[in-house]
Amino acid sequence: MADRLKALENFILLTLGAIDRPISILHLEKEVFLLWNFHPDIHNYLNFVKHYKGPFSEEIAKIIHHPFYLNNCWEYYPPHSENDLGGGYVELTDNGRAEYNRIYSDAKERESLLPLLSGIKLVR
């Protein structure tokens, strides 16, 4: 269970760090859902359910609000009062950017992760 949670937090960090700008929680879920569909190894880490806004993952919501391993790597901003459809925004902190660079470098050395890293960059 601990390895699963750590891997999922790292995956979220890699997704957030692929492009350096804030992203809505709704958009993050859509991107991760696309990756989930094309990379079967991710199926062991996430579940999605149908939702009126599109695919929803409770795991993503929990990790964004309460990370266990990657504390202080991203910041959550609540939605603006005029637009709460996206569920708020998340953005990497300076600590998160440094951790992203470390994890990305480690992952690039493992050839089996190269298709996933390419997919993340493409989707973001």
Disulfide bonds with the S-S distance in Angstrom:
none
